[in-house]
């Protein structure tokens, strides 16, 4: 009897073990989910359901507007400077945000209006670095992973995006061996740092 119950238990678990896990992080997940839905017409998973932009943390402006323009009766309106809400803007990558910001110089949407890491939830690393490189004298430093501070950046930027790194190029400058231990007198200023003598040489808030 115990053996029979064990067999039944395993049989019940098999569908769960083989079930696909869907991610709803960004536009790459969305395309993968749509492709999977198209791959089998009889599993109850539909491209219409998996393509629902409301499910995704981050979206592509081109994807959204192409979909909205395809059918004017589907309830989607193209995202522009006149129609995009703050929530819509927060779900875009840097370039997509700036496309909308540059459409109307007279509105309140300013290009590169990112004041905290929280504004960069849908950035990938290239988005962040291109933004950081626009001004050498601001508080944003590009992250090339030759300093432990860059690890801090990677933990804060792109929090809503799964596909943050481009492994073909983002780590070209990776060399944490360049980082040198800081003198002991820095210690009081970074007692919350996970790297007591590396990286944080000053008090740094999660701005």
Secondary structure, DSSP 8 states (H G I E B T S, - for coil): -HHHHHHHHHHHHHHHHH------SSHHHHHHHHHHHHH-TTSS--HHHHT-GGG-SS--HHHHHHHHHH-TTSS-----TTT--HHHHHTS-HHHHHHHHTT-TTSS--TT---SGGGGTT--HHHHHHHHTT-TTSS-----SSSTHHHHHHHHTTTT-S----TTTTTTT--GGG-----GGGGGGGTT-SSTTSS--S-----
